[in-house]
Amino acid sequence: MIKSEALILRRFRHGETSLVVHVFTKEHGRVPFIAKGARAGGKRSSVPLVPLVLLEVLWKQSTRSEMQLIREVSLIDGFGTLHNDLDRMAWGQAAIETLGRTLTGAEPHKTLFDATVDYLTTLTEINDKHDNLFSQFRLMVLRELGYAINMDIPENPGTTLHFIPSQGKVTKQNNTGEFAVPVHMGSWKLLSILNEKSFDDAKRLKIPLQAAKEIEKVLDSIYRHAFDSWKPLQSLKLIKRN
């Protein structure tokens, strides 16, 4: 039997009583499971198979199918306050949605898994700065999946830089003919701070609205470049933003 901490990324109906769940496990990466009887109650459904909870999943490795059968599941952490506030829940779901769109195969990403749990835990503890945390989370995903942004600043840069997603860095001028995102020096420095600091540090970082918008545009551009058919996250549409 195999046992691992897990976060549910996606879930689908399977017949009348069962679910197919795509799970991010700490030791085995993304694994698709079938949970028989999960929609009809009973032994295997005592713990709800829903996003935004930390689970321990037990299964026996199948050599005949990519789909694994959940044998047992137990709750480790329900991240209680996330489920009591629509904004917090949406910020948490945005992280899960990001992972669901970027993780493929069974390659383990233990650092990213632990960072996701840390992110969800931090969301339960704070009342604001959620956008700071999410920007940090997006940067973590890029680093762990091999798309880290080069934070170096060119010499004599001026007040406005140009971030080129295909190169993953900023230049003084965009003479390449490629798509670029204009970003003010102050916004780029704040993005660099987010890239280096912990989630706990982000709780105290004040980012002006204009800088936050520029940071979001930079991150959106590199996600569109790195991941095929990237679209705006549905979860963020639920968030009340200025």
Sequence and secondary structure as in RCSB ss.txt:
>XXXX:A:sequence
MIKSEALILRRFRHGETSLVVHVFTKEHGRVPFIAKGARAGGKRSSVPLVPLVLLEVLWKQSTRSEMQLIREVSL
IDGFGTLHNDLDRMAWGQAAIETLGRTLTGAEPHKTLFDATVDYLTTLTEINDKHDNLFSQFRLMVLRELGYAIN
MDIPENPGTTLHFIPSQGKVTKQNNTGEFAVPVHMGSWKLLSILNEKSFDDAKRLKIPLQAAKEIEKVLDSIYRH
AFDSWKPLQSLKLIKRN
>XXXX:A:secstr
 EEEEEEEEEEEEETTTEEEEEEEETTTEEEEEEETTTTS SGGGSS   SS EEEEEE   SS SSEEEEEEEE
EE  GGGGG HHHHHHHHHHHHHHHHH  TT   HHHHHHHHHHHHHHTT SS HHHHHHHHHHHHHHHTT    
    SS  SEEEEETTTTEEESS  S S  EEEEHHHHHHHHHHHHS HHHHTT    HHHHHHHHHHHHHHHHH
HSTT    SGGGGS   
